Amino acid sequence: MQISPRTGFTHQIRAQLSMIGFPILDDDLYNRTVDIYTKKHNRCEIPQQIYLHASRLSLKHPGNRTPLEIDAPAPAEFLQKIRDLSLVEDY
């Protein structure tokens, strides 16, 4: 899913995706299924990370205001989780 936030509000993506029924995997703040899963399986651990990754950021340099494009590959754990869940075939 590609998402482009329009503001810099904290948790904007997480809150809005949850509100429309598409919470982010392992998001213990906005994903109520994390609570249901931990209770069902008698687990009390909190996920160490949520599966949300900014693969590209576009912004203006704070000093000289020139456009910047920053690309970041997804972490190995992120890609492994996607593979484990069979969410995307070509990841």
FILUMGU-120652 format. One record per residue: residue in one letter; chain; x, y, z of N, C-alpha, C, CB in turn. Coordinates in nm, 2 decimals. Glycine has a CB too. Layout:
BEGIN
   r   c       nu       nv       nw      cau      cav      caw       cu       cv       cw      cbu      cbv      cbw
   a   A        X        Y        Z        X        Y        Z        X        Y        Z        X        Y        Z
...
//
This chain:
BEGIN
   r   c       nu       nv       nw      cau      cav      caw       cu       cv       cw      cbu      cbv      cbw
   m   A     0.08    -0.12     0.00     0.00     0.00     0.00     0.09     0.12     0.00    -0.10     0.00     0.12
   q   A     0.06     0.21    -0.08     0.14     0.34    -0.09     0.05     0.45    -0.03     0.18     0.37    -0.24
   i   A     0.11     0.52     0.06     0.04     0.62     0.13     0.12     0.75     0.13     0.00     0.58     0.28
   s   A     0.05     0.86     0.10     0.12     0.99     0.10     0.05     1.09     0.20     0.12     1.05    -0.04
   p   A     0.10     1.10     0.32     0.04     1.19     0.42     0.04     1.34     0.37     0.10     1.18     0.55
   r   A    -0.06     1.41     0.40    -0.08     1.55     0.36    -0.03     1.65     0.47    -0.22     1.58     0.32
   t   A    -0.02     1.60     0.59     0.02     1.68     0.71     0.12     1.61     0.78    -0.10     1.72     0.80
   g   A     0.18     1.67     0.88     0.28     1.61     0.97     0.22     1.57     1.10     0.39     1.70     0.99
   f   A     0.09     1.55     1.11     0.03     1.51     1.24     0.09     1.38     1.29    -0.12     1.51     1.23
   t   A     0.12     1.37     1.41     0.17     1.25     1.48     0.07     1.14     1.46     0.20     1.27     1.62
   h   A     0.11     1.02     1.42     0.03     0.90     1.41    -0.08     0.91     1.30    -0.03     0.87     1.54
   q   A    -0.07     1.01     1.21    -0.17     1.03     1.11    -0.20     0.90     1.03    -0.13     1.14     1.01
   i   A    -0.10     0.84     0.98    -0.12     0.72     0.90    -0.18     0.60     0.98     0.02     0.67     0.83
   r   A    -0.12     0.58     1.09    -0.16     0.47     1.18    -0.31     0.49     1.22    -0.07     0.47     1.31
   a   A    -0.35     0.61     1.26    -0.48     0.63     1.31    -0.58     0.62     1.20    -0.49     0.77     1.38
   q   A    -0.55     0.68     1.08    -0.65     0.68     0.97    -0.67     0.54     0.91    -0.61     0.78     0.87
   l   A    -0.56     0.47     0.90    -0.57     0.33     0.85    -0.65     0.24     0.94    -0.43     0.27     0.82
   s   A    -0.63     0.26     1.07    -0.71     0.18     1.17    -0.86     0.22     1.16    -0.65     0.21     1.31
   m   A    -0.88     0.35     1.15    -1.02     0.40     1.14    -1.10     0.34     1.02    -1.02     0.55     1.13
   i   A    -1.03     0.31     0.91    -1.10     0.26     0.79    -1.09     0.11     0.79    -1.05     0.32     0.67
   g   A    -1.04     0.04     0.89    -1.04    -0.10     0.90    -0.92    -0.17     0.85    -1.15    -0.15     0.83
   f   A    -0.81    -0.09     0.83    -0.68    -0.15     0.78    -0.57    -0.12     0.88    -0.65    -0.10     0.64
   p   A    -0.57    -0.17     1.00    -0.47    -0.13     1.09    -0.33    -0.19     1.05    -0.50    -0.18     1.24
   i   A    -0.23    -0.13     1.09    -0.09    -0.17     1.06    -0.06    -0.29     1.15     0.01    -0.05     1.08
   l   A     0.01    -0.39     1.09     0.05    -0.51     1.16     0.13    -0.48     1.28     0.12    -0.60     1.06
   d   A     0.10    -0.54     1.39     0.17    -0.53     1.52     0.17    -0.39     1.58     0.31    -0.57     1.51
   d   A     0.07    -0.31     1.54     0.06    -0.17     1.60    -0.03    -0.18     1.73    -0.01    -0.07     1.50
   d   A     0.04    -0.19     1.84    -0.04    -0.21     1.97    -0.12    -0.09     2.01     0.06    -0.25     2.08
   l   A    -0.10     0.03     1.95    -0.17     0.15     1.99    -0.30     0.16     1.91    -0.09     0.27     1.97
   y   A    -0.30     0.13     1.78    -0.42     0.15     1.69    -0.48     0.02     1.64    -0.38     0.23     1.58
   n   A    -0.41    -0.10     1.67    -0.46    -0.22     1.61    -0.52    -0.31     1.73    -0.35    -0.30     1.54
   r   A    -0.65    -0.31     1.74    -0.72    -0.38     1.85    -0.69    -0.53     1.84    -0.86    -0.35     1.85
   t   A    -0.66    -0.58     1.72    -0.64    -0.73     1.70    -0.52    -0.77     1.78    -0.63    -0.77     1.56
   v   A    -0.42    -0.68     1.81    -0.30    -0.72     1.89    -0.35    -0.76     2.02    -0.20    -0.60     1.89
   d   A    -0.44    -0.68     2.08    -0.50    -0.71     2.22    -0.57    -0.84     2.21    -0.59    -0.60     2.26
   i   A    -0.65    -0.86     2.11    -0.73    -0.99     2.10    -0.63    -1.11     2.09    -0.83    -0.98     1.98
   y   A    -0.53    -1.09     2.01    -0.43    -1.20     1.98    -0.36    -1.24     2.11    -0.34    -1.16     1.87
   t   A    -0.31    -1.13     2.18    -0.23    -1.16     2.30    -0.32    -1.22     2.41    -0.17    -1.03     2.36
   k   A    -0.45    -1.18     2.42    -0.54    -1.25     2.52    -0.57    -1.39     2.48    -0.67    -1.16     2.54
   k   A    -0.59    -1.41     2.36    -0.63    -1.55     2.31    -0.52    -1.65     2.33    -0.67    -1.54     2.16
   h   A    -0.39    -1.60     2.31    -0.28    -1.69     2.32    -0.21    -1.68     2.45    -0.19    -1.67     2.21
   n   A    -0.27    -1.61     2.55    -0.21    -1.59     2.68    -0.07    -1.53     2.67    -0.20    -1.72     2.76
   r   A    -0.05    -1.44     2.58     0.08    -1.37     2.57     0.07    -1.23     2.62     0.12    -1.36     2.42
   c   A     0.18    -1.18     2.68     0.17    -1.05     2.74     0.28    -0.96     2.68     0.19    -1.06     2.89
   e   A     0.36    -1.01     2.59     0.46    -0.93     2.52     0.40    -0.83     2.43     0.56    -1.02     2.45
   i   A     0.46    -0.72     2.42     0.42    -0.61     2.33     0.51    -0.62     2.20     0.42    -0.47     2.39
   p   A     0.45    -0.61     2.08     0.54    -0.62     1.97     0.65    -0.52     1.97     0.46    -0.60     1.84
   q   A     0.77    -0.55     1.93     0.89    -0.47     1.94     0.89    -0.36     1.83     1.01    -0.55     1.92
   q   A     0.81    -0.38     1.72     0.80    -0.28     1.62     0.67    -0.30     1.54     0.92    -0.30     1.52
   i   A     0.63    -0.19     1.48     0.51    -0.21     1.39     0.57    -0.22     1.25     0.42    -0.08     1.41
   y   A     0.49    -0.27     1.16     0.53    -0.30     1.02     0.48    -0.18     0.93     0.48    -0.43     0.97
   l   A     0.55    -0.07     0.95     0.52     0.05     0.87     0.66     0.10     0.83     0.44     0.16     0.95
   h   A     0.68     0.12     0.70     0.82     0.16     0.66     0.80     0.27     0.55     0.89     0.04     0.59
   a   A     0.88     0.38     0.57     0.88     0.49     0.48     1.00     0.45     0.38     0.91     0.63     0.55
   s   A     0.96     0.41     0.26     1.06     0.37     0.16     1.11     0.49     0.09     1.00     0.27     0.06
   r   A     1.04     0.60     0.09     1.09     0.72     0.02     1.03     0.85     0.10     1.04     0.73    -0.13
   l   A     1.12     0.94     0.12     1.08     1.07     0.18     1.12     1.18     0.08     1.15     1.09     0.31
   s   A     1.03     1.27     0.06     1.05     1.39    -0.02     1.03     1.51     0.06     0.96     1.39    -0.15
   l   A     1.13     1.60     0.07     1.12     1.72     0.15     1.22     1.82     0.10     1.15     1.69     0.30
   k   A     1.22     1.94     0.16     1.31     2.04     0.12     1.42     2.05     0.23     1.24     2.18     0.11
   h   A     1.54     2.06     0.18     1.66     2.07     0.27     1.63     2.19     0.37     1.79     2.09     0.19
   p   A     1.65     2.17     0.50     1.62     2.28     0.59     1.71     2.40     0.58     1.62     2.22     0.73
   g   A     1.83     2.38     0.53     1.92     2.49     0.51     1.90     2.57     0.39     2.06     2.44     0.52
   n   A     1.91     2.51     0.27     1.90     2.58     0.14     1.77     2.56     0.07     2.02     2.54     0.06
   r   A     1.68     2.48     0.12     1.55     2.46     0.06     1.55     2.39    -0.07     1.48     2.59     0.05
   t   A     1.66     2.32    -0.11     1.66     2.24    -0.23     1.58     2.11    -0.21     1.80     2.21    -0.28
   p   A     1.51     2.06    -0.31     1.44     1.94    -0.29     1.53     1.82    -0.26     1.36     1.91    -0.42
   l   A     1.49     1.74    -0.17     1.56     1.61    -0.13     1.47     1.49    -0.15     1.61     1.62     0.01
   e   A     1.52     1.39    -0.21     1.45     1.26    -0.22     1.54     1.16    -0.14     1.42     1.22    -0.37
   i   A     1.48     1.09    -0.04     1.56     1.00     0.03     1.49     0.86     0.02     1.57     1.04     0.18
   d   A     1.56     0.76    -0.03     1.51     0.63    -0.05     1.58     0.54     0.06     1.54     0.57    -0.19
   a   A     1.50     0.45     0.12     1.55     0.36     0.22     1.49     0.22     0.20     1.51     0.41     0.36
   p   A     1.57     0.12     0.18     1.52    -0.01     0.17     1.46    -0.06     0.30     1.64    -0.11     0.13
   a   A     1.36    -0.15     0.28     1.30    -0.20     0.40     1.39    -0.29     0.48     1.17    -0.29     0.36
   p   A     1.38    -0.29     0.61     1.47    -0.37     0.70     1.44    -0.52     0.67     1.45    -0.34     0.85
   a   A     1.54    -0.60     0.69     1.53    -0.75     0.67     1.42    -0.81     0.74     1.66    -0.82     0.70
   e   A     1.39    -0.77     0.87     1.29    -0.83     0.95     1.15    -0.79     0.89     1.29    -0.77     1.09
   f   A     1.14    -0.67     0.84     1.01    -0.63     0.77     0.98    -0.72     0.65     1.03    -0.48     0.73
   l   A     1.08    -0.74     0.57     1.07    -0.82     0.45     1.04    -0.96     0.48     1.19    -0.81     0.36
   q   A     1.10    -1.02     0.59     1.08    -1.15     0.63     0.93    -1.17     0.68     1.18    -1.19     0.74
   k   A     0.88    -1.07     0.75     0.75    -1.08     0.80     0.65    -1.08     0.68     0.71    -0.96     0.90
   i   A     0.67    -1.00     0.58     0.59    -1.00     0.46     0.59    -1.14     0.40     0.63    -0.89     0.37
   r   A     0.71    -1.19     0.38     0.72    -1.33     0.32     0.65    -1.43     0.41     0.87    -1.36     0.30
   d   A     0.67    -1.43     0.54     0.61    -1.53     0.63     0.46    -1.52     0.62     0.65    -1.50     0.77
   l   A     0.40    -1.41     0.60     0.26    -1.39     0.60     0.20    -1.41     0.46     0.21    -1.26     0.65
   s   A     0.29    -1.43     0.36     0.25    -1.44     0.22     0.16    -1.32     0.18     0.17    -1.57     0.19
   l   A     0.20    -1.20     0.22     0.13    -1.08     0.18     0.15    -1.03     0.04     0.16    -0.97     0.28
   v   A     0.28    -1.05     0.00     0.31    -1.00    -0.14     0.40    -1.11    -0.20     0.39    -0.87    -0.13
   e   A     0.37    -1.15    -0.32     0.45    -1.25    -0.39     0.59    -1.21    -0.42     0.38    -1.29    -0.51
   d   A     0.61    -1.09    -0.47     0.75    -1.05    -0.52     0.83    -0.97    -0.42     0.73    -0.98    -0.64
   y   A     0.81    -0.98    -0.29     0.88    -0.90    -0.20     1.01    -0.97    -0.16     0.80    -0.86    -0.08
//
